């Protein structure tokens, strides 16, 4: 996914805010999936999603707040991941409704 936003023209604080929020959104999706796994007793999935949450937090904390390129890369990648998870969730709803 290529962004149509000119991140170079944005204030670094704005870029950081968007970067942080994208991480929060992806972390929320991971938490939701972990909760569902817990509800159905899928301990392997609980472990997997917990590992994803930890890795995301680590990745986000490893990015320096002045590293525009690293933040933009993650904004785009994490946004794409959230979109994919949302589509997969909808597909699952379609399958369970059938």
C-alpha positions in Angstrom: 0.0 0.0 0.0 1.5 3.3 -1.1 0.4 6.3 0.8 -0.9 9.4 -1.0 0.1 11.5 2.0 3.3 13.6 1.6 4.8 12.7 5.0 7.9 14.8 4.3 5.7 18.0 4.5 4.1 17.0 7.8 5.4 18.2 11.1 7.4 15.4 12.8 5.1 15.6 15.8 2.1 14.9 13.6 4.0 11.9 12.0 4.7 10.6 15.4 1.1 10.9 16.5 -0.1 9.0 13.5 2.6 6.4 13.9 1.7 5.9 17.6 -2.0 5.7 16.8 -1.5 3.1 14.0 0.4 1.0 16.5 -2.4 1.4 19.0 -5.0 0.4 16.4 -3.1 -2.7 15.4 -2.5 -3.6 19.1 -6.2 -3.3 19.7 -6.9 -5.7 16.8 -4.4 -8.2 18.3 -6.0 -7.8 21.7 -9.4 -8.5 20.3 -8.2 -11.6 18.6 -6.5 -12.8 21.7 -9.7 -12.3 23.7 -11.7 -14.3 21.2 -9.1 -17.1 21.4 -9.4 -17.1 25.1 -13.2 -17.3 24.9 -13.0 -20.5 22.8 -10.1 -22.0 24.8 -7.5 -21.9 22.0 -4.4 -21.5 24.1 -2.1 -21.7 21.0 -3.8 -18.7 19.5 -3.7 -16.9 22.9 0.0 -17.4 23.0 0.4 -16.4 19.3 -1.5 -13.1 19.7 0.2 -12.3 23.0 3.6 -12.7 21.2 2.3 -10.4 18.5 1.3 -7.8 21.0 4.7 -7.9 22.7 6.6 -7.7 19.4 4.5 -4.8 18.3 5.2 -2.9 21.5 8.9 -3.6 21.2 8.9 -2.5 17.6 7.1 0.7 18.4 9.4 1.5 21.3 12.5 0.9 19.1 11.6 3.6 16.7 13.2 7.0 17.5 10.6 9.8 17.5 12.7 11.8 15.0 13.1 8.9 12.5 10.5 10.0 10.0 11.3 7.2 7.5 10.9 4.4 10.1 7.7 5.9 11.3 6.2 6.3 7.8 7.2 2.7 6.9 5.4 1.4 10.0 2.4 3.7 9.4 1.9 2.2 6.0 2.7 -1.4 7.0 0.6 -1.4 10.2 -2.3 0.3 8.3 -2.2 -2.4 5.7 -2.1 -5.1 8.5 -5.1 -3.6 10.2 -7.0 -3.5 6.9 -6.2 -7.2 6.3 -7.3 -8.2 9.7 -10.5 -6.2 9.3 -11.3 -7.9 6.0 -10.5 -11.4 7.5 -12.8 -10.6 10.4 -15.6 -9.7 8.0 -15.0 -12.8 5.9 -15.3 -14.9 9.1 -18.6 -13.2 9.9 -19.9 -14.0 6.4 -18.9 -17.7 6.8 -20.5 -18.0 10.2 -23.7 -16.3 8.9 -24.0 -18.8 6.0 
